[in-house]
Amino acid sequence: MKINVEDGKTEGLKTGGEMLLQPAAERNYIFDHAWRQVREKFYVEDLHGVDWEFYRAEYQKFLPFITNNYDFAEMLSEMLGELNASHTGCGYRSGKPNGDQTADLGVIFDQNFDGQGLKIAEVIEGGPLHKSTSKAKAGCIIEKIDGESIPADKDFFALLNRKTAKLCLLSLFDPQTGQRWEESLKPVSMWETNELLYKRWVKNRRAEVDRLSNGKIGYVHVRSMDDASMRVVMEEALGRNFEKEALVVDTRFNGGGNIHEQLSDFLSGKKYVDIVPHGQYIGSEPLDKWVKPSVVLISESCYSDAHLFPVAYRAKEIGQTVGMPVPGTGTFVWWESQIDPTLVFGIPMGGWRMMDGNFCENTQFEPDIKVANDPGVMASGRDEQLEAAVKSLIK
């Protein structure tokens, strides 16, 4: 651009040019670059005892036969996998601006219904049909979407393609009353429905803990090891659960982040003084920590900092852990985008070494109380790990 230094006005300049791209040569460069970066930055200098020179030669043989970045990312991930480490691998991210975008009605359907249309099993709270003006409820059948019938043998998702936030007409039928009617709504994205389903899951877990403990024990889910989740934990623990006698801290399905120290410290509070103005007890200190008993729920799906957190929780002797073993994934990663932005690969650069000299990486964390959720029992609505966590606190 051209810039006038007196008044700051800018003017775009038209340019023309071409770049000769040699994809195969570029992939060769990225391969060498990734190999060198791992050698120089892997969290232990011996690279887990792997002969890295050997694997460079072995995997380099495939380069002349790879013609696209999808296959290249797979090959590079295979080479990085030889390190037997977490937080590594190569990913291919291709943008598809014209790809399918399926909208969602915010409804859980009855999968056993084999008639024409879609039978509603539940209208999800907060979804587009969860409003006072809607007559849709469990048991009703959606017969048409925008005037198109839904036969029993047809995939209905195509009828919702590219309709997120756009007016859509549903034709409904209530088998109990025999009434037929139409309602308009704006479908939401799949991401928005997933958010609603997550809130639904947390609400159900909270209610179950309340039922099992007769209202004495609180519940909070740590969705991720990040600032937003830490704030939720503090708000829930010191707000909704302030008067509870104990707390279930659920970290299942947590992909990581970096708040293991802050979260474990928050749960390690020790009451040391009461606050009593003019003879009236109004609380105790510390005010910004949980000072009552707690238990931590863990599972196989915990990763990265969600592995380091129960390690810290146990090291500080705060309470018991319940659930299934957590894979040893205690490293922190540097994800690097390449000169071709559709490619990214990760290097575990730093490890956490315990006082016994062992790294958390590749050291599986074993729960104090091991409980596996049986799929058949889960299908009936029970959460055996949650039940065990409440039982341990009641003891």
C-alpha positions as CSV (number, residue, x, y, z in Angstrom):
1,M,0.0,0.0,0.0
2,K,0.9,3.7,-0.4
3,I,0.7,5.8,2.8
4,N,0.6,9.6,3.0
5,V,2.8,10.5,6.0
6,E,1.0,13.8,6.6
7,D,-2.6,12.6,6.9
8,G,-2.1,8.9,7.2
9,K,-4.4,8.0,4.3
10,T,-3.6,4.7,2.6
11,E,-4.1,3.5,-0.9
12,G,-3.9,0.0,-2.1
13,L,-1.5,-0.8,-4.9
14,K,-2.3,-3.4,-7.5
15,T,0.3,-6.0,-7.9
16,G,0.6,-9.1,-10.1
17,G,2.9,-12.1,-9.7
18,E,3.2,-15.8,-9.6
19,M,4.9,-18.3,-7.3
20,L,6.1,-21.6,-8.6
21,L,5.1,-24.1,-5.9
22,Q,6.8,-27.5,-5.8
23,P,4.7,-29.5,-3.3
24,A,7.0,-32.6,-3.2
25,A,10.0,-30.4,-2.4
26,E,8.1,-28.6,0.2
27,R,7.0,-31.8,1.9
28,N,10.6,-33.0,1.9
29,Y,11.6,-29.8,3.7
30,I,8.8,-30.1,6.2
31,F,9.8,-33.7,6.9
32,D,13.4,-32.7,7.6
33,H,12.3,-29.8,9.6
34,A,10.0,-31.9,11.8
35,W,12.7,-34.5,12.3
36,R,15.3,-31.9,13.4
37,Q,12.8,-30.1,15.7
38,V,12.0,-33.3,17.6
39,R,15.7,-34.1,17.9
40,E,16.4,-30.6,19.4
41,K,13.3,-30.1,21.5
42,F,12.0,-33.4,22.8
43,Y,11.5,-33.3,26.5
44,V,14.2,-35.9,27.2
45,E,17.5,-35.9,25.4
46,D,17.6,-39.6,24.7
47,L,14.3,-39.5,22.8
48,H,13.0,-42.5,24.9
49,G,15.9,-44.5,23.6
50,V,14.7,-44.3,20.0
51,D,17.2,-44.5,17.1
52,W,16.0,-41.3,15.5
53,E,18.5,-41.4,12.6
54,F,17.3,-44.9,11.7
55,Y,13.6,-43.8,11.6
56,R,14.5,-40.8,9.4
57,A,15.9,-43.1,6.8
58,E,13.1,-45.6,7.0
59,Y,10.3,-43.1,6.7
60,Q,12.0,-40.9,4.1
61,K,11.6,-43.7,1.6
62,F,7.9,-43.0,1.4
63,L,8.2,-39.4,0.4
64,P,8.6,-39.9,-3.4
65,F,5.2,-41.8,-3.4
66,I,3.2,-39.3,-1.4
67,T,1.2,-36.8,-3.5
68,N,-1.1,-35.1,-1.0
69,N,-0.9,-33.6,2.5
70,Y,-3.5,-36.0,4.0
71,D,-1.2,-39.0,3.4
72,F,1.9,-37.0,4.3
73,A,0.4,-36.1,7.7
74,E,-0.4,-39.8,8.3
75,M,3.1,-40.8,7.4
76,L,4.7,-38.1,9.6
77,S,2.4,-39.1,12.5
78,E,3.6,-42.7,12.1
79,M,7.2,-41.6,12.4
80,L,6.5,-39.4,15.4
81,G,4.6,-42.3,16.9
82,E,7.8,-44.3,17.1
83,L,8.7,-42.0,20.1
84,N,6.0,-43.6,22.2
85,A,5.0,-40.2,23.6
86,S,1.9,-38.2,24.0
87,H,1.3,-34.7,22.6
88,T,2.8,-35.5,19.2
89,G,1.7,-36.3,15.7
90,C,0.9,-34.4,12.5
91,G,-2.5,-33.1,11.6
92,Y,-4.0,-32.1,8.2
93,R,-6.5,-29.3,8.4
94,S,-8.3,-28.6,5.1
95,G,-10.9,-25.8,4.9
96,K,-14.1,-26.7,3.1
97,P,-16.1,-23.5,2.8
98,N,-18.6,-25.2,0.6
99,G,-18.9,-28.4,2.6
100,D,-22.1,-29.7,4.1
101,Q,-23.3,-28.0,7.3
102,T,-26.0,-30.0,9.0
103,A,-28.3,-28.0,11.3
104,D,-30.0,-29.6,14.4
105,L,-33.5,-29.4,15.9
106,G,-32.3,-29.7,19.5
107,V,-34.2,-32.9,20.0
108,I,-33.3,-36.4,21.1
109,F,-35.2,-38.9,18.9
110,D,-36.6,-42.3,19.8
111,Q,-34.2,-44.7,18.1
112,N,-36.6,-47.7,18.5
113,F,-39.4,-45.9,16.5
114,D,-39.7,-47.5,13.0
115,G,-42.7,-45.7,11.7
116,Q,-42.8,-42.7,9.3
117,G,-41.3,-39.6,10.6
118,L,-39.2,-38.8,13.7
119,K,-40.5,-39.6,17.2
120,I,-39.4,-37.2,19.9
121,A,-38.0,-38.8,23.0
122,E,-36.9,-35.5,24.6
123,V,-36.9,-31.9,23.8
124,I,-33.5,-30.6,24.9
125,E,-33.6,-27.8,27.4
126,G,-32.5,-24.5,25.8
127,G,-33.0,-25.8,22.3
128,P,-35.1,-24.2,19.5
129,L,-38.2,-26.3,20.4
130,H,-37.8,-25.6,24.2
131,K,-40.1,-22.6,24.3
132,S,-43.5,-21.7,25.8
133,T,-45.1,-21.3,22.3
134,S,-44.1,-24.8,21.2
135,K,-46.5,-27.8,21.7
136,A,-43.7,-30.3,20.8
137,K,-43.0,-32.8,23.5
138,A,-41.9,-36.4,24.1
139,G,-44.1,-38.8,22.1
140,C,-44.9,-36.3,19.3
141,I,-43.8,-37.2,15.8
142,I,-42.2,-34.8,13.3
143,E,-43.7,-35.9,10.0
144,K,-42.3,-33.2,7.6
145,I,-39.4,-30.7,7.4
146,D,-40.2,-27.7,5.2
147,G,-43.0,-29.6,3.6
148,E,-41.0,-32.7,2.8
149,S,-42.2,-36.0,4.3
150,I,-39.8,-38.2,6.3
151,P,-40.2,-41.8,5.3
152,A,-39.0,-44.6,7.6
153,D,-36.2,-45.5,5.3
154,K,-34.9,-42.0,4.6
155,D,-32.0,-40.2,6.2
156,F,-33.5,-36.9,7.3
157,F,-30.2,-35.0,7.8
158,A,-30.2,-33.9,4.2
159,L,-33.4,-31.9,4.9
160,L,-31.4,-29.8,7.5
161,N,-28.4,-29.0,5.4
162,R,-27.3,-25.3,5.5
163,K,-30.4,-24.3,7.6
164,T,-28.6,-23.2,10.8
165,A,-30.3,-20.0,12.1
166,K,-32.8,-20.0,9.2
167,L,-36.5,-20.3,9.5
168,C,-37.6,-23.9,9.1
169,L,-41.2,-25.3,9.1
170,L,-42.0,-28.5,11.0
171,S,-45.2,-30.6,10.6
172,L,-46.0,-32.4,13.8
173,F,-48.4,-35.0,15.0
174,D,-49.5,-36.0,18.5
175,P,-50.6,-39.7,18.6
176,Q,-52.3,-39.2,21.9
177,T,-54.6,-36.5,20.8
178,G,-54.6,-37.1,17.1
179,Q,-53.8,-33.4,16.5
180,R,-51.6,-32.2,13.6
181,W,-50.1,-28.7,13.5
182,E,-47.1,-26.8,12.1
183,E,-44.4,-24.8,14.0
184,S,-41.6,-22.7,12.7
185,L,-38.2,-22.5,14.3
186,K,-34.6,-21.7,13.6
187,P,-32.4,-24.8,13.8
188,V,-29.1,-24.5,15.6
189,S,-25.6,-25.8,14.7
190,M,-24.4,-29.3,15.8
191,W,-21.9,-27.4,18.1
192,E,-24.7,-25.6,19.8
193,T,-26.6,-28.8,20.4
194,N,-23.5,-30.5,21.8
195,E,-23.2,-27.6,24.3
196,L,-26.8,-28.1,25.4
197,L,-26.2,-31.8,25.8
198,Y,-23.1,-31.1,27.9
199,K,-25.1,-28.9,30.2
200,R,-27.8,-31.5,30.3
201,W,-25.2,-34.1,31.4
202,V,-23.8,-31.9,34.1
203,K,-27.3,-31.1,35.4
204,N,-28.1,-34.8,35.6
205,R,-24.9,-35.7,37.4
206,R,-25.5,-32.9,39.9
207,A,-29.0,-34.1,40.6
208,E,-27.8,-37.7,41.0
209,V,-25.2,-36.7,43.6
210,D,-27.9,-34.7,45.4
211,R,-30.2,-37.7,45.4
212,L,-27.6,-40.2,46.5
213,S,-26.3,-38.0,49.4
214,N,-29.7,-36.6,50.5
215,G,-28.5,-33.1,49.6
216,K,-25.3,-33.3,51.7
217,I,-22.7,-33.5,48.9
218,G,-22.1,-31.1,46.0
219,Y,-20.9,-31.7,42.5
220,V,-18.9,-29.8,39.9
221,H,-17.5,-30.9,36.6
222,V,-14.1,-29.6,35.4
223,R,-14.6,-29.4,31.6
224,S,-11.1,-28.4,30.7
225,M,-7.9,-27.4,32.5
226,D,-8.3,-23.7,31.6
227,D,-9.2,-20.3,33.2
228,A,-12.9,-20.6,32.2
229,S,-13.2,-24.0,33.9
230,M,-11.3,-22.9,37.0
231,R,-13.8,-20.0,37.4
232,V,-16.7,-22.4,37.1
233,V,-15.2,-24.6,39.8
234,M,-14.8,-21.7,42.2
235,E,-18.3,-20.3,41.4
236,E,-19.9,-23.7,41.9
237,A,-17.9,-24.7,45.0
238,L,-18.2,-21.4,46.8
239,G,-21.6,-20.5,45.5
240,R,-24.1,-23.3,44.7
241,N,-22.3,-25.8,47.0
242,F,-21.2,-23.4,49.8
243,E,-23.3,-25.2,52.4
244,K,-22.6,-28.7,51.3
245,E,-20.5,-31.0,53.5
246,A,-18.3,-32.4,50.8
247,L,-17.7,-32.1,47.0
248,V,-17.4,-34.5,44.1
249,V,-14.9,-33.0,41.6
250,D,-15.5,-34.7,38.2
251,T,-12.7,-34.5,35.7
252,R,-13.8,-37.2,33.3
253,F,-13.5,-36.4,29.6
254,N,-11.1,-33.5,30.3
255,G,-8.6,-32.9,27.5
256,G,-6.1,-30.8,29.5
257,G,-4.8,-27.3,29.7
258,N,-2.7,-25.9,32.6
259,I,-4.4,-25.4,36.0
260,H,-3.4,-28.5,37.9
261,E,-1.5,-26.4,40.5
262,Q,-4.3,-23.8,40.9
263,L,-7.1,-26.4,41.1
264,S,-5.3,-28.7,43.5
265,D,-4.4,-25.7,45.7
266,F,-8.0,-24.5,45.7
267,L,-9.2,-27.9,47.0
268,S,-6.4,-28.1,49.7
269,G,-7.8,-25.3,51.9
270,K,-7.5,-25.8,55.7
271,K,-9.8,-23.8,58.0
272,Y,-7.7,-21.9,60.5
273,V,-10.0,-19.2,61.9
274,D,-13.7,-18.3,62.3
275,I,-15.2,-14.9,61.5
276,V,-17.4,-13.8,64.4
277,P,-18.6,-10.1,64.5
278,H,-20.5,-9.2,67.7
279,G,-21.0,-12.8,68.7
280,Q,-22.5,-13.9,65.3
281,Y,-20.7,-16.6,63.3
282,I,-20.7,-15.6,59.6
283,G,-18.0,-17.8,58.1
284,S,-14.4,-18.9,58.3
285,E,-11.1,-18.4,56.4
286,P,-9.8,-19.1,53.9
287,L,-12.8,-17.7,52.0
288,D,-11.4,-18.4,48.6
289,K,-10.6,-22.1,49.0
290,W,-12.6,-25.3,49.5
291,V,-11.9,-26.4,53.1
292,K,-14.2,-29.4,53.3
293,P,-13.7,-33.0,52.1
294,S,-13.6,-33.8,48.4
295,V,-13.1,-36.6,46.0
296,V,-11.9,-36.5,42.4
297,L,-13.4,-38.6,39.6
298,I,-11.0,-39.6,36.8
299,S,-11.2,-41.8,33.7
300,E,-9.3,-43.2,30.7
301,S,-10.4,-40.1,28.7
302,C,-8.5,-37.7,31.0
303,Y,-5.4,-36.3,29.1
304,S,-2.4,-34.1,29.6
305,D,-3.0,-31.6,32.5
306,A,-6.1,-33.7,33.4
307,H,-3.5,-36.4,34.2
308,L,-1.2,-34.0,36.2
309,F,-4.1,-32.8,38.3
310,P,-4.8,-36.1,40.1
311,V,-1.1,-36.5,40.5
312,A,-0.9,-33.1,42.3
313,Y,-4.1,-33.9,44.2
314,R,-2.6,-37.1,45.6
315,A,0.8,-35.5,46.3
316,K,-0.8,-32.9,48.5
317,E,-2.8,-35.6,50.3
318,I,-6.1,-33.8,49.7
319,G,-8.4,-36.8,49.2
320,Q,-9.2,-39.9,47.3
321,T,-9.5,-40.5,43.5
322,V,-12.2,-42.7,42.0
323,G,-12.7,-44.1,38.5
324,M,-10.3,-45.7,36.0
325,P,-6.6,-45.4,35.4
326,V,-5.4,-42.3,33.6
327,P,-2.8,-42.8,30.8
328,G,0.6,-41.2,31.5
329,T,0.4,-38.1,29.3
330,G,2.1,-35.6,31.6
331,T,4.0,-33.4,29.2
332,F,3.4,-30.0,27.7
333,V,3.4,-29.5,24.0
334,W,4.4,-27.0,21.4
335,W,2.2,-27.3,18.3
336,E,3.9,-25.8,15.2
337,S,2.1,-24.7,12.1
338,Q,4.2,-25.3,9.0
339,I,4.9,-23.1,5.9
340,D,2.0,-25.0,4.4
341,P,-0.7,-23.9,6.9
342,T,-2.8,-27.0,6.4
343,L,-0.2,-29.0,8.4
344,V,0.6,-28.8,12.1
345,F,2.7,-31.1,14.3
346,G,3.4,-31.3,18.0
347,I,6.5,-31.8,20.1
348,P,6.2,-32.7,23.8
349,M,8.9,-30.2,25.0
350,G,8.6,-30.3,28.8
351,G,8.0,-33.1,31.2
352,W,7.0,-33.3,34.9
353,R,9.4,-35.4,37.0
354,M,8.2,-36.6,40.3
355,M,10.2,-36.7,43.5
356,D,11.0,-40.3,43.0
357,G,12.8,-39.4,39.7
358,N,10.1,-40.8,37.4
359,F,8.4,-38.7,34.7
360,C,4.7,-38.5,34.6
361,E,4.9,-39.2,30.9
362,N,4.2,-42.9,30.3
363,T,3.5,-43.4,34.0
364,Q,-0.1,-44.5,34.4
365,F,-2.0,-43.0,37.3
366,E,-3.9,-45.6,39.3
367,P,-7.1,-44.4,41.2
368,D,-7.5,-45.1,44.9
369,I,-10.9,-46.7,44.2
370,K,-11.0,-48.4,40.8
371,V,-14.5,-48.5,39.2
372,A,-15.4,-49.2,35.6
373,N,-18.7,-48.0,34.2
374,D,-20.4,-51.0,32.6
375,P,-22.0,-49.9,29.3
376,G,-25.1,-52.0,30.0
377,V,-25.6,-50.3,33.4
378,M,-24.9,-46.9,31.9
379,A,-27.7,-47.5,29.3
380,S,-30.1,-47.8,32.2
381,G,-29.2,-44.3,33.4
382,R,-26.8,-45.2,36.3
383,D,-23.3,-43.9,36.7
384,E,-21.4,-46.4,38.8
385,Q,-18.3,-44.2,39.1
386,L,-20.4,-41.3,40.5
387,E,-22.1,-43.7,42.9
388,A,-18.7,-44.9,44.2
389,A,-17.5,-41.3,44.6
390,V,-20.5,-40.4,46.7
391,K,-20.2,-43.6,48.7
392,S,-16.5,-42.9,49.5
393,L,-17.3,-39.4,50.8
394,I,-20.3,-40.6,52.9
395,K,-17.8,-43.0,54.6
